[in-house]
Amino acid sequence: LVFGGGSHGMMGAAADGAIEEKGYVLGVIPKFFLEAGSEISCDNCTEYIYTDTMRERKRELEENSNAFIVTPGGIGTLAEFVSAVEEYRASGGNKRIILFNYDGYYDGFIKWMKDNIETR
């Protein structure tokens, strides 16, 4: 599992499950999250990559992943999703991107994307 290194939400639960099953878990965390004394970082990852910026974090996530599953999250999750889609389109699409629309979380966003595509 390659993920943003958080301990909360769906990705935190996924990391906990992978760790519990002795899976490899790579957390990619901006240093400023740690410097701010944030409680959001996962404690038991197999390996960590610490970045200086969010842009570097997205690049590391993209380079170290074979596919992307986007779970419900905030603006950072949305930014990472859009970045992955942009990279997918630019590179000819060699990695799968799955938008996990749990309980209709992304319904509004999906409608916006469809509306955007249809108006072009």
C-alpha distances in whole Angstrom, upper triangle without the diagonal:
4,6,10,10,12,13,15,15,13,10,11,12,8,7,10,10,7,9,12,12,11,8,6,5,6,8,11,14,17,20,22,20,21,24,25,24,22,20,17,15,13,14,13,9,10,11,12,13,16,18,21,21,19,20,18,15,15,16,13,10,12,13,10,8,10,10,10,10,13,14,17,17,20,21,18,16,19,19,16,16,20,19,16,19,22,20,20,23,24,22,24,20,18,15,15,15,15,16,16,19,19,23,24,22,22,26,28,25,25,29,29,28,30,33,32,32,35,37,36
4,7,8,11,13,15,15,14,10,11,13,10,9,12,13,11,12,15,15,14,11,8,6,5,6,8,11,14,17,19,17,18,22,23,22,20,19,16,14,12,14,13,10,10,10,10,10,13,14,18,17,15,16,14,11,11,12,9,7,9,10,7,6,9,10,9,10,12,13,16,16,18,19,16,14,17,17,13,14,17,16,14,17,19,17,17,21,22,20,22,19,17,14,14,14,15,16,16,20,20,24,24,22,22,25,27,24,25,28,28,26,29,31,30,30,33,35,34
4,6,8,10,12,12,11,7,9,11,9,8,12,13,11,13,16,16,16,13,11,8,6,5,6,9,12,15,17,15,16,19,20,20,17,16,13,11,10,13,13,10,12,11,10,10,12,13,16,15,13,14,13,10,10,12,10,7,10,12,9,9,12,11,9,10,10,11,14,13,14,15,12,11,14,14,11,12,16,15,13,17,18,17,18,21,22,21,23,20,19,15,15,14,14,15,15,18,18,22,22,20,20,23,24,22,23,26,26,24,27,30,29,29,32,34,33
4,6,9,11,12,12,8,9,12,11,10,13,15,14,15,18,19,19,16,14,10,8,5,5,6,9,12,13,11,13,16,16,16,14,13,10,9,9,12,13,11,13,12,10,10,10,11,14,13,10,12,12,8,9,11,10,7,11,13,11,11,15,14,12,12,11,12,13,11,12,13,10,9,13,12,10,12,15,14,14,17,19,18,19,22,23,22,25,22,21,18,18,16,16,16,16,19,19,22,23,20,20,23,24,21,23,26,25,24,27,30,28,29,32,34,33
4,7,9,11,12,8,8,11,11,8,11,14,13,13,16,17,17,15,13,9,7,4,5,6,9,11,13,10,11,14,15,14,12,11,8,5,5,9,10,8,11,10,8,9,10,11,14,14,13,15,14,10,12,14,12,10,14,15,13,14,17,17,15,15,14,14,15,13,15,16,13,12,16,16,14,16,19,18,17,21,22,21,23,26,26,26,28,25,24,21,21,19,19,19,19,21,21,24,25,22,22,26,27,24,26,29,29,28,31,33,32,33,36,37,37
4,6,8,9,7,6,9,10,9,10,13,14,13,16,18,18,16,15,12,11,8,9,8,11,13,13,10,11,15,14,13,10,9,5,4,5,9,11,10,14,13,11,13,13,14,16,16,14,17,16,13,14,17,15,13,17,19,17,17,20,19,16,15,14,13,13,11,12,14,12,12,15,16,14,16,19,19,19,22,24,23,24,27,28,28,30,27,26,23,22,20,19,19,18,20,19,22,23,20,20,24,25,23,25,28,28,27,30,32,31,32,36,37,37
4,7,9,7,4,7,9,8,8,12,13,12,14,17,17,16,16,12,13,10,12,11,14,15,16,12,13,16,15,14,10,8,5,5,4,8,10,10,14,14,13,15,15,17,20,19,17,21,20,16,18,21,19,17,20,22,19,19,22,21,18,17,16,14,14,13,14,17,15,14,18,19,17,19,22,22,22,25,27,27,27,30,32,31,33,30,29,25,24,22,21,20,19,20,19,21,23,20,22,25,26,25,27,30,30,29,32,34,34,35,38,39,40
4,7,7,5,7,10,10,10,13,14,15,16,18,19,18,18,15,15,13,14,14,16,18,17,14,15,18,17,15,12,9,6,8,8,11,13,14,17,18,17,18,18,20,21,21,18,21,21,18,19,22,20,18,21,23,21,20,23,21,18,16,15,12,12,10,12,15,14,13,16,18,17,18,22,22,22,24,27,27,27,30,32,32,33,30,29,26,24,22,20,19,17,18,16,18,20,17,19,22,23,22,24,27,27,27,30,32,32,33,36,37,38
4,6,5,6,9,10,11,12,14,16,17,19,20,19,19,16,17,15,16,16,18,20,20,16,18,21,20,19,15,13,10,12,11,15,16,16,19,20,19,20,20,21,23,22,19,22,22,19,19,22,21,18,21,23,21,20,22,20,17,14,12,9,8,8,10,14,13,12,15,17,16,17,20,21,20,23,25,25,26,29,30,30,31,28,28,24,22,20,18,16,14,14,12,14,16,13,16,19,20,19,21,24,24,25,27,29,29,30,33,34,35
4,5,5,6,9,10,10,12,14,15,17,18,17,17,15,16,14,16,17,19,22,22,19,20,24,22,21,18,16,13,14,12,16,16,16,18,19,19,20,21,22,25,23,20,22,23,19,18,21,20,17,19,22,20,18,19,17,14,11,10,7,7,8,12,15,14,12,14,17,15,15,19,20,19,21,24,24,24,27,29,28,29,26,25,21,19,17,15,13,11,12,10,13,15,13,14,18,20,19,20,23,24,23,26,28,28,29,32,33,34
4,5,5,6,8,10,10,12,14,15,16,14,14,11,12,11,12,13,16,19,20,16,18,21,21,20,16,15,11,11,10,13,13,12,15,16,15,17,18,19,21,20,17,20,19,16,16,18,17,14,16,19,16,15,17,15,12,10,9,7,9,9,12,15,13,11,14,16,14,14,18,18,17,19,22,22,22,25,27,26,27,24,23,19,18,16,14,13,12,14,13,16,17,15,16,20,21,20,21,24,25,24,26,29,28,29,32,34,34
4,5,5,6,9,10,10,12,14,15,14,14,11,12,10,13,13,16,18,19,15,16,20,19,18,14,12,9,9,7,10,11,11,14,15,14,16,17,19,22,21,19,21,21,17,18,20,18,16,19,21,18,17,19,18,15,14,13,11,12,11,14,17,15,13,17,18,16,17,21,21,20,23,25,25,25,28,30,29,31,27,26,23,21,19,18,17,15,17,16,18,20,18,19,23,24,23,24,27,28,27,30,32,32,33,36,37,38
4,5,5,6,9,10,10,12,14,13,14,12,14,13,16,17,20,22,23,19,20,23,23,21,18,15,12,12,10,12,12,12,15,17,17,19,21,23,25,25,22,24,24,20,21,23,21,18,21,23,20,19,20,19,16,14,14,11,12,13,16,19,18,16,19,21,19,19,23,23,22,24,27,27,27,30,32,31,32,28,27,23,22,20,18,17,15,17,14,17,19,18,19,23,25,24,25,28,29,28,30,33,33,34,36,38,39
4,5,5,6,9,10,11,12,11,12,10,12,12,15,16,20,22,23,20,21,24,24,23,20,17,14,14,11,13,12,12,14,16,16,18,20,22,25,24,21,23,23,19,19,21,19,16,18,20,17,15,17,15,13,11,12,10,13,13,17,19,18,15,18,20,17,18,21,22,20,22,25,24,24,27,29,28,29,25,24,20,18,17,15,15,13,16,14,17,19,18,19,22,25,23,24,27,28,27,29,32,32,32,35,37,37
4,5,5,6,8,10,10,9,9,7,9,9,12,14,17,19,21,18,18,22,22,21,18,15,13,11,8,10,9,8,10,12,13,15,17,19,22,22,20,22,21,17,18,20,17,15,18,19,16,15,17,16,14,13,14,13,15,15,18,20,18,16,19,21,18,19,22,22,20,23,26,25,25,28,29,28,29,26,24,21,20,19,18,18,16,19,18,21,23,21,22,25,27,26,26,30,30,29,32,34,34,34,37,39,39
4,6,5,6,9,10,10,11,9,12,12,15,16,20,21,23,19,19,23,23,21,18,15,13,12,8,10,8,9,11,14,15,18,20,22,25,25,23,25,24,21,21,24,21,18,21,22,19,18,20,19,18,16,17,15,17,17,20,23,21,19,22,24,21,22,26,26,24,27,29,28,28,32,33,32,33,30,28,24,23,22,21,21,19,21,19,22,24,22,24,27,29,28,29,32,33,32,34,37,37,37,40,42,42
4,5,5,6,9,8,11,10,13,14,17,19,23,25,26,23,23,27,27,25,22,19,17,15,12,13,11,11,13,16,17,20,22,25,28,28,25,27,26,23,23,25,22,19,22,23,20,18,19,18,18,16,17,15,17,18,22,24,22,20,23,25,22,23,26,26,24,27,30,29,28,31,33,32,32,29,27,24,22,21,20,20,18,20,18,21,24,22,24,27,29,28,28,32,33,32,34,37,37,37,40,42,42
4,5,5,6,5,7,7,11,12,16,18,22,23,25,23,22,26,27,25,22,20,17,15,12,13,10,9,10,13,15,18,20,23,26,26,24,26,24,21,21,23,20,17,20,20,17,15,16,16,16,15,17,16,19,19,22,25,22,20,23,24,21,22,25,25,23,25,28,27,26,30,31,29,30,27,25,21,20,20,19,20,18,21,20,23,25,24,25,28,30,29,29,32,33,32,34,37,37,36,39,42,41
4,5,5,5,7,7,10,12,15,17,21,22,24,22,21,25,25,23,21,18,17,14,10,10,7,7,8,11,14,17,19,22,26,26,25,26,25,21,22,24,20,18,21,21,18,17,19,19,19,18,19,19,21,21,24,26,24,22,25,26,23,24,28,27,25,28,30,29,29,32,33,32,33,30,27,24,23,23,22,23,21,24,23,26,28,26,28,31,33,31,32,35,36,35,37,40,39,39,42,45,44
4,5,7,10,11,14,15,19,21,24,26,28,24,24,27,28,25,23,20,19,17,13,13,10,11,11,15,17,21,23,26,29,30,28,30,28,25,26,27,24,22,25,25,21,21,22,22,21,20,21,20,22,23,26,28,26,24,28,29,26,27,30,30,28,31,33,32,32,35,36,35,36,32,30,27,26,25,24,25,23,25,23,26,29,27,29,32,34,33,33,37,38,37,39,42,41,41,44,47,47
4,6,9,11,14,16,20,22,26,27,30,27,26,30,31,28,26,23,21,19,16,16,12,12,12,16,18,21,24,27,31,31,29,31,29,26,26,27,24,22,24,24,21,20,20,20,20,19,21,21,23,24,27,30,27,25,28,30,26,27,30,30,28,30,33,31,30,34,35,33,34,31,28,25,24,24,23,24,22,25,24,26,29,28,29,32,35,33,33,37,38,36,38,41,41,41,44,46,46
4,7,9,13,15,19,21,25,26,28,26,25,29,30,28,26,23,21,19,15,14,11,10,9,13,16,19,22,25,29,29,28,30,27,24,25,26,23,21,23,23,19,19,19,20,21,20,23,22,25,25,28,30,28,26,29,30,26,27,31,30,27,30,33,31,30,34,35,33,34,31,28,25,24,25,24,26,24,27,26,29,31,30,31,34,37,35,35,39,39,38,40,43,42,42,45,47,47
4,6,10,13,16,19,23,24,27,24,24,28,29,27,25,23,20,18,14,15,11,9,8,11,14,17,20,23,27,27,25,27,25,21,22,23,19,17,20,19,15,15,16,17,17,17,19,19,22,23,26,28,25,23,26,27,23,24,27,26,24,27,29,27,26,30,31,29,30,27,24,21,21,21,21,23,21,25,24,27,29,28,28,32,34,32,32,36,36,34,37,40,39,39,42,44,43
4,7,10,13,16,20,21,24,22,22,25,27,25,23,22,19,16,13,14,10,8,6,8,11,14,17,20,23,24,23,24,21,18,19,19,16,15,17,16,12,12,14,15,16,17,19,19,22,23,25,26,23,21,25,25,21,22,26,24,22,25,27,25,25,28,29,27,28,25,22,20,20,20,21,22,22,25,25,28,30,28,28,32,34,31,32,35,36,34,36,39,38,38,41,43,42
4,6,10,13,16,18,21,19,18,22,23,22,20,18,16,13,10,11,8,5,5,7,8,11,14,17,20,21,19,21,19,15,16,17,14,12,15,15,11,11,14,15,14,15,17,17,20,19,22,23,20,18,22,22,18,20,23,22,20,23,25,23,23,27,28,26,27,24,22,19,19,19,19,21,20,23,23,26,28,26,26,30,31,29,29,33,33,31,34,37,36,36,39,41,40
4,6,10,13,15,18,16,16,19,21,20,18,18,15,12,10,11,10,6,6,5,6,7,11,13,17,17,16,17,15,12,13,14,10,9,12,12,9,10,13,14,14,15,16,17,20,19,20,21,18,17,20,20,16,18,21,19,18,21,23,21,21,25,25,24,26,23,21,18,19,18,19,21,20,24,24,27,28,26,26,29,31,28,29,33,32,30,33,36,34,34,38,39,39
4,6,10,12,14,12,13,16,17,17,15,14,11,8,7,9,9,6,8,6,5,6,8,11,14,15,13,15,13,10,12,13,10,9,13,13,11,12,15,15,14,15,15,16,18,16,18,19,15,15,18,18,15,17,20,18,17,21,22,21,22,25,25,24,27,24,23,19,20,19,20,20,20,23,23,26,27,24,24,28,29,27,28,31,31,29,32,35,33,34,37,38,38
4,7,10,12,11,12,15,16,16,15,15,12,9,10,12,13,10,11,9,6,5,6,7,11,11,10,12,9,6,9,10,7,7,11,11,10,11,15,15,14,15,15,16,18,16,17,17,13,13,16,15,12,15,18,16,15,19,20,18,20,23,23,22,25,23,22,19,20,18,20,20,21,23,24,27,27,24,24,28,28,25,27,30,29,28,31,33,31,32,36,37,36
4,6,8,7,8,11,12,13,11,12,10,7,9,12,13,11,13,11,7,6,5,6,9,9,9,11,10,7,10,12,10,10,13,14,13,15,19,19,17,18,17,18,19,16,16,16,12,13,17,15,13,17,19,17,17,21,22,20,23,26,25,25,28,26,25,22,23,21,22,22,22,25,25,28,28,25,25,28,29,26,28,31,30,29,32,34,32,33,37,37,37
4,5,6,7,9,11,12,11,13,11,10,13,15,17,15,17,14,10,8,5,5,6,6,6,9,8,6,10,12,11,12,15,16,15,17,21,21,19,20,19,20,20,17,16,16,12,14,17,15,14,17,19,17,18,22,21,21,23,26,25,25,28,27,26,24,25,23,24,24,24,26,27,30,30,26,26,29,29,26,29,31,30,29,32,34,32,33,37,37,36
4,5,5,6,9,10,10,13,12,10,13,15,17,16,17,15,11,9,6,6,6,8,10,12,11,10,14,15,14,15,18,19,18,20,24,24,23,24,23,23,23,20,19,19,15,18,20,18,17,21,23,20,22,25,25,24,27,29,29,29,32,30,30,27,28,27,28,27,28,30,30,33,33,29,29,33,32,30,32,35,33,32,36,37,35,37,40,40,40
4,5,5,6,9,9,12,12,11,15,16,19,18,21,18,14,13,9,9,7,8,10,13,12,12,15,17,16,17,20,21,21,23,26,26,24,25,23,23,23,20,18,17,15,17,20,18,18,21,22,21,23,26,26,25,28,30,30,30,33,32,31,29,30,28,28,28,28,30,30,32,32,28,28,32,31,29,32,34,32,32,36,37,35,36,40,40,39
4,6,5,7,6,9,8,8,12,13,16,16,19,17,13,13,10,10,10,10,10,14,14,12,15,17,16,16,20,21,20,22,25,25,22,23,21,20,20,17,16,16,13,15,18,17,17,20,22,20,22,25,25,25,28,30,30,30,33,31,31,28,28,26,26,25,25,27,27,29,29,26,26,30,29,27,30,32,31,31,34,35,34,35,39,39,39
4,5,5,6,8,8,7,11,12,15,15,17,15,12,12,9,11,11,12,13,17,16,14,17,19,17,18,21,22,21,23,27,27,24,25,23,23,23,20,19,19,16,18,22,20,20,23,25,23,25,28,28,28,30,33,32,33,35,34,33,30,30,28,29,28,28,30,29,31,32,29,29,33,33,30,33,36,34,34,38,39,37,39,42,43,42
4,5,7,11,12,11,15,15,18,18,21,19,15,15,11,12,11,13,14,18,17,16,19,21,20,21,24,25,24,26,30,30,28,28,26,26,26,22,21,21,18,21,24,22,22,25,27,25,27,30,30,30,32,35,34,35,38,36,35,33,33,31,32,31,31,32,32,34,35,31,32,35,34,32,35,38,36,36,40,41,39,41,44,44,44
4,5,9,10,11,15,16,19,20,23,21,17,17,14,14,13,14,15,18,18,17,20,22,21,22,25,26,26,27,31,30,28,28,26,25,24,21,19,19,17,20,22,21,21,25,26,25,27,30,30,30,33,35,35,35,38,36,36,33,34,31,31,30,30,31,31,32,33,29,30,33,32,31,34,36,34,35,38,39,37,39,43,43,43
4,6,9,10,13,13,17,18,21,20,17,17,15,16,16,17,17,21,20,18,21,24,22,22,26,27,26,27,31,31,28,28,26,25,24,21,20,21,19,21,24,23,23,26,28,27,28,32,32,32,34,37,37,37,40,38,37,34,34,32,32,31,30,31,30,32,33,29,30,34,33,32,35,37,36,36,40,41,39,41,44,45,45
4,5,7,11,12,16,16,20,19,16,16,14,15,15,16,15,19,19,17,19,22,21,20,24,25,24,25,28,28,25,24,23,21,20,17,16,17,16,18,21,20,20,23,25,25,26,29,30,30,32,34,34,35,37,35,35,31,31,29,28,27,26,27,27,28,29,26,27,30,30,29,31,34,33,33,36,38,36,38,41,42,42
4,6,8,10,13,15,18,18,16,17,16,17,18,18,18,21,21,18,20,23,22,21,24,26,24,25,28,27,24,23,22,20,19,17,17,18,17,18,21,21,21,23,26,26,26,29,31,30,32,35,35,36,38,35,35,31,31,28,28,26,25,26,25,27,28,25,26,30,30,29,31,34,33,33,37,38,37,39,42,43,43
4,7,9,12,13,17,16,14,15,14,15,17,16,15,19,18,15,17,20,19,17,21,23,21,21,24,23,21,20,18,16,16,13,14,15,13,14,18,18,17,20,22,22,23,26,27,27,28,31,32,32,34,32,31,27,27,25,24,23,22,23,22,24,25,22,23,27,27,25,28,31,30,30,33,35,34,35,38,39,40
4,6,9,9,13,12,10,12,11,13,15,16,15,18,17,14,16,19,16,15,19,20,19,19,22,22,20,19,18,17,18,15,16,17,15,15,19,19,17,20,23,22,22,25,27,26,28,31,31,31,33,31,29,26,26,24,24,23,22,24,23,26,27,24,25,28,29,27,29,32,32,31,34,36,35,36,40,41,41
4,6,7,10,11,10,12,13,15,18,18,17,20,19,15,17,20,17,16,19,20,18,18,21,21,19,18,18,17,18,16,18,19,17,17,20,21,19,21,24,23,23,26,28,27,28,31,32,31,33,30,29,25,25,23,23,23,22,24,23,25,27,24,25,29,30,28,30,33,33,32,35,37,36,37,40,42,42
4,6,9,10,10,13,14,17,19,20,20,23,21,18,20,22,19,18,22,23,20,21,23,24,22,22,22,20,22,20,21,23,20,20,24,24,22,24,28,26,26,29,31,30,31,34,35,34,36,33,31,28,28,27,26,26,25,27,26,28,30,28,29,33,34,32,33,37,36,36,39,41,40,41,44,45,45
4,6,9,10,13,15,18,21,22,22,24,22,19,21,22,19,18,22,22,18,19,22,22,21,21,22,21,22,21,23,25,22,21,25,25,23,25,28,27,26,29,31,30,30,34,34,33,35,32,30,27,27,26,26,26,25,27,26,29,31,28,30,33,35,33,34,37,37,36,39,42,41,41,44,46,46
4,5,7,10,12,16,19,20,19,21,19,16,18,19,16,15,18,18,15,16,18,19,18,18,19,19,21,20,22,24,20,20,23,23,20,22,26,24,23,26,28,26,27,31,31,30,31,29,27,24,24,23,23,24,23,26,25,28,30,27,28,32,33,31,32,36,35,34,37,39,38,39,42,44,43
4,7,11,13,17,20,22,21,23,20,17,19,20,16,15,18,17,14,15,18,19,19,20,21,21,24,23,25,26,23,22,26,25,22,24,27,25,24,27,29,27,27,31,31,29,31,29,26,23,24,24,24,26,25,28,27,31,32,30,31,34,36,33,34,38,38,36,39,41,40,40,44,45,45
4,7,10,13,17,18,18,20,17,14,17,17,13,13,16,15,12,14,17,19,19,20,21,22,24,23,24,25,21,21,24,24,20,23,25,23,22,26,27,25,26,29,29,27,30,27,25,22,23,23,24,25,25,28,28,32,33,30,30,34,35,33,34,37,37,35,38,40,39,39,43,44,43
4,6,10,13,15,15,16,14,11,14,14,11,11,15,14,12,14,17,19,18,19,20,21,23,21,22,22,19,19,22,21,18,21,23,21,20,24,25,23,25,28,28,26,29,27,25,22,23,23,24,25,25,28,28,31,32,29,29,33,34,31,32,36,35,33,36,39,37,37,41,42,41
4,6,10,12,12,13,10,8,11,11,8,10,13,12,10,13,17,18,18,19,20,21,23,21,21,21,17,18,21,19,16,19,21,19,19,22,23,21,23,26,25,24,27,25,23,21,23,22,23,24,25,28,28,32,32,29,29,33,33,30,31,35,34,32,35,37,35,36,39,40,39
4,7,9,10,12,9,8,12,12,9,11,15,14,13,16,20,21,20,21,21,22,23,21,21,20,17,18,21,19,17,20,22,19,20,23,23,22,24,27,26,25,29,27,26,23,25,24,25,26,26,29,29,32,33,29,29,33,33,30,32,35,34,32,36,37,35,36,40,40,39
4,6,7,9,6,6,10,10,8,11,13,13,14,16,20,21,20,21,21,22,23,20,20,19,15,17,19,16,15,18,20,17,18,21,21,19,22,25,24,24,27,26,25,23,24,23,25,25,26,29,29,32,32,29,28,32,32,29,30,33,32,30,34,35,33,34,38,38,37
4,7,9,7,8,11,12,11,14,16,16,17,19,23,24,22,24,23,24,25,22,20,19,15,18,20,17,16,20,20,18,19,23,22,21,24,26,25,25,29,28,27,25,27,25,27,27,28,30,31,34,34,30,29,33,32,29,31,34,32,31,35,36,33,34,38,38,37
4,5,5,6,9,10,11,12,14,15,17,18,22,22,20,22,20,22,22,19,17,16,12,15,17,13,13,17,17,15,17,20,19,18,21,23,22,23,26,25,25,23,25,23,25,24,26,28,29,32,31,27,26,30,29,26,28,31,28,27,31,32,30,31,34,34,33
4,5,5,6,9,10,10,12,14,15,16,20,19,17,19,17,18,19,16,14,12,9,11,13,10,9,13,14,11,14,17,16,16,19,21,20,21,24,23,23,21,22,20,21,21,22,24,25,28,27,24,23,26,25,22,24,27,25,24,28,29,26,28,31,31,30
4,5,5,6,9,10,11,12,14,16,19,18,17,19,17,20,20,18,16,14,11,13,13,10,9,13,12,10,12,15,14,13,16,18,17,18,21,20,21,19,21,19,21,21,23,25,27,29,28,25,23,27,26,22,24,27,25,23,27,28,25,26,30,30,28
4,5,5,6,9,10,10,12,14,18,18,17,19,18,21,22,19,18,17,13,15,16,13,11,15,15,12,13,17,16,14,17,20,18,18,22,21,21,19,21,20,22,22,24,26,28,31,30,27,26,29,29,25,27,30,28,26,29,31,28,29,33,33,31
4,5,5,6,9,10,11,12,16,16,14,16,16,17,19,16,16,14,11,12,14,11,9,13,14,11,12,16,16,14,17,20,19,19,22,20,20,18,19,18,19,20,21,23,25,28,27,24,23,27,26,23,25,28,26,25,28,30,28,28,32,33,31
4,5,5,6,9,10,11,14,13,12,14,13,16,17,15,15,13,10,10,11,9,6,9,10,8,8,12,12,11,13,16,15,16,19,17,17,15,16,14,16,17,19,21,23,26,25,22,21,24,24,20,22,25,23,21,25,27,24,25,28,29,28
4,5,5,6,9,10,13,14,13,16,16,19,20,19,19,17,13,14,15,12,9,12,13,9,9,13,12,10,13,15,14,14,17,16,16,14,16,15,18,19,21,24,26,29,28,26,24,27,27,23,24,27,26,23,27,28,26,26,30,30,29
4,5,5,6,8,12,13,13,15,16,18,21,19,19,18,15,14,16,14,11,14,15,12,11,15,15,13,15,18,17,16,19,18,16,15,17,16,18,20,21,24,26,29,29,26,25,28,29,25,26,29,28,26,29,31,29,29,33,33,32
4,6,5,6,10,10,9,12,12,15,17,16,17,16,13,12,14,12,9,11,13,10,9,13,14,12,13,17,17,16,18,16,15,12,14,13,15,16,18,21,22,26,25,23,21,25,26,22,23,26,25,23,26,29,27,27,30,31,30
4,6,5,8,9,8,12,13,16,18,18,18,17,14,13,14,12,9,10,12,9,7,10,11,8,10,13,13,12,14,13,11,9,11,11,14,15,18,21,23,26,26,23,21,25,25,22,22,25,24,22,25,27,25,24,28,29,28
4,6,8,10,11,15,16,19,22,21,22,21,18,17,18,16,13,14,15,12,10,14,14,11,12,15,14,12,15,14,12,11,13,14,17,19,21,24,26,30,29,27,25,28,29,26,26,29,28,25,28,30,28,28,31,32,31
4,7,9,11,14,15,18,21,20,22,21,18,17,19,17,14,15,17,14,12,16,17,14,14,18,17,15,18,16,13,11,13,14,16,19,20,24,25,29,29,26,25,29,30,26,26,30,29,27,29,32,30,29,33,35,33
4,6,7,10,12,15,19,19,20,20,17,15,17,16,12,13,15,13,10,13,15,12,12,16,16,14,16,13,11,8,10,11,13,15,17,20,22,26,26,24,22,26,27,24,23,27,27,24,26,29,28,27,30,32,31
4,7,10,13,16,20,20,22,22,20,17,19,18,15,14,16,15,11,14,16,13,12,15,16,14,14,11,9,6,8,10,12,15,17,20,22,26,26,24,23,26,27,24,23,27,27,24,26,29,28,26,30,32,30
4,7,10,13,17,18,20,20,18,15,16,16,13,11,14,13,9,11,14,12,10,14,16,14,14,11,9,5,5,6,8,11,13,16,18,22,22,21,19,22,24,21,20,23,23,21,22,26,25,23,27,29,28
4,6,10,13,14,16,16,14,11,12,13,10,8,11,11,8,10,13,12,11,14,16,15,15,12,11,8,6,5,6,8,10,13,15,19,19,17,16,19,20,17,17,21,21,18,20,23,22,22,25,27,26
4,6,10,12,14,16,14,10,12,13,11,9,12,13,10,12,15,15,14,17,19,18,19,15,15,11,8,6,5,6,7,10,12,15,15,14,13,16,18,16,15,19,20,18,19,23,22,22,25,27,27
4,7,8,11,12,11,7,8,11,9,7,10,12,10,11,14,15,14,17,19,19,20,16,17,13,11,8,6,5,6,8,10,14,13,11,10,14,15,13,13,17,17,15,18,20,20,20,23,25,25
4,6,10,12,11,8,10,12,11,10,13,15,14,15,18,19,18,21,23,23,24,20,20,17,14,11,9,7,5,7,7,11,11,9,9,13,15,13,14,17,18,17,19,22,22,22,25,27,27
4,7,10,11,8,9,12,12,11,14,16,16,16,19,21,20,22,25,25,26,23,23,20,17,14,12,9,7,7,7,9,9,6,7,11,12,11,13,16,16,16,19,21,21,22,25,26,27
4,7,7,5,7,10,10,10,13,15,15,17,19,20,21,23,25,26,27,24,24,21,19,15,14,11,10,11,11,13,13,9,10,13,14,12,14,17,17,17,20,22,22,23,26,27,28
4,5,5,6,9,10,11,13,14,16,17,19,20,21,23,25,26,27,25,26,22,21,17,16,14,14,13,14,15,15,11,11,14,14,12,15,18,16,17,20,21,21,23,26,26,27
4,5,5,6,9,10,10,12,14,15,16,18,20,21,22,24,26,24,25,22,21,17,17,14,15,15,17,18,17,13,12,15,14,12,15,17,15,16,19,20,19,21,24,24,25
4,5,5,6,9,10,10,12,14,15,16,18,20,21,22,24,22,23,20,19,16,16,14,16,16,17,20,19,15,14,18,17,14,17,20,18,18,21,22,21,23,26,26,26
4,5,5,6,9,10,11,12,14,15,16,18,20,21,22,20,21,17,16,13,13,11,12,13,14,17,16,13,12,15,15,13,15,18,17,16,19,21,20,21,24,25,25
4,5,5,6,9,10,11,12,14,15,17,18,20,21,19,20,17,16,13,13,10,12,12,15,17,15,12,10,13,13,10,12,15,13,12,16,17,16,18,21,22,22
4,5,5,6,9,10,10,12,14,15,16,18,20,18,20,17,17,14,15,13,15,16,18,21,19,16,14,17,16,12,15,17,15,14,18,19,17,18,22,22,22
4,6,5,6,9,10,10,12,14,15,16,18,16,17,14,14,11,12,12,14,16,18,21,19,16,15,18,18,14,16,19,17,16,19,21,19,20,23,24,24
4,5,5,6,9,10,10,12,14,15,16,14,15,12,12,8,9,8,11,13,15,18,17,14,12,15,15,12,12,16,15,13,16,18,16,17,20,21,21
4,5,5,6,9,10,11,12,14,15,14,16,14,13,10,12,11,14,15,18,21,19,16,13,16,15,11,12,15,13,11,14,16,14,14,18,19,18
4,5,5,6,8,10,11,12,14,13,14,13,13,11,13,13,16,18,21,24,22,19,17,19,19,15,16,19,17,15,18,20,17,17,21,22,20
4,5,5,6,9,10,10,12,10,11,9,9,8,10,11,14,17,19,23,21,19,16,19,19,16,16,19,18,15,18,20,18,18,21,22,21
4,5,5,6,9,10,11,9,11,10,9,7,10,11,14,16,19,22,20,19,16,18,18,14,14,16,15,12,14,17,15,14,18,19,18
4,5,5,6,9,10,10,12,12,12,11,14,14,18,20,23,26,23,22,18,20,20,16,16,19,17,14,16,18,15,14,18,19,17
4,5,5,6,8,8,10,9,11,11,14,16,19,21,24,27,25,24,21,23,23,19,19,22,20,17,19,21,19,18,22,22,20
4,6,5,6,4,7,7,8,8,12,14,17,20,23,26,24,23,20,22,22,19,18,21,20,16,18,21,18,17,20,22,20
4,6,5,6,9,10,11,11,14,16,20,21,25,28,25,24,21,22,22,19,18,20,19,15,17,19,16,14,18,19,17
4,6,8,10,12,14,14,17,19,23,24,28,31,29,27,24,26,25,22,21,23,22,18,20,22,19,17,21,21,19
4,6,7,9,12,13,17,19,23,25,28,31,30,28,25,27,27,24,23,25,24,21,22,24,22,20,23,25,22
4,6,9,11,13,16,19,22,24,28,31,29,28,25,27,27,24,22,25,24,20,21,23,21,19,22,23,21
4,6,8,9,13,15,19,21,24,27,26,25,22,24,25,21,20,23,22,18,19,22,20,18,21,23,21
4,7,10,13,16,19,22,25,28,27,26,24,26,27,24,22,25,25,21,23,26,24,22,25,27,25
4,7,10,13,16,19,21,25,24,23,21,23,25,21,20,23,23,20,21,25,23,21,25,27,25
4,7,10,13,16,18,22,21,20,18,20,22,19,17,21,21,18,19,23,21,20,23,25,24
4,7,10,12,15,19,18,17,14,17,18,15,14,18,18,15,16,20,19,18,21,23,22
4,6,9,12,15,14,14,12,14,16,14,12,16,17,15,16,19,19,18,21,24,23
4,6,9,12,11,10,8,11,13,11,9,13,14,12,14,17,17,17,20,22,22
4,6,9,9,9,8,11,13,12,11,15,16,15,16,19,20,20,22,25,25
4,6,5,5,5,7,10,10,9,12,14,14,15,18,19,19,21,23,25
4,5,6,8,9,13,13,12,15,17,17,18,21,22,23,24,27,28
4,6,8,9,12,13,13,15,17,18,19,21,23,24,25,27,29
4,6,5,8,10,10,11,14,15,15,17,19,20,21,23,25
4,6,8,9,10,12,13,14,16,17,19,20,22,24,25
4,6,5,6,9,10,10,12,14,15,16,18,20,22
4,6,5,6,9,10,11,12,14,15,16,18,21
4,5,5,6,9,10,10,12,14,15,17,19
4,5,5,6,9,10,10,12,14,15,17
4,5,5,6,9,10,11,12,14,16
4,5,5,6,8,10,10,12,15
4,6,5,6,9,10,11,13
4,5,5,6,9,10,11
4,5,5,6,9,10
4,6,5,6,9
4,6,5,7
4,6,6
4,6
4
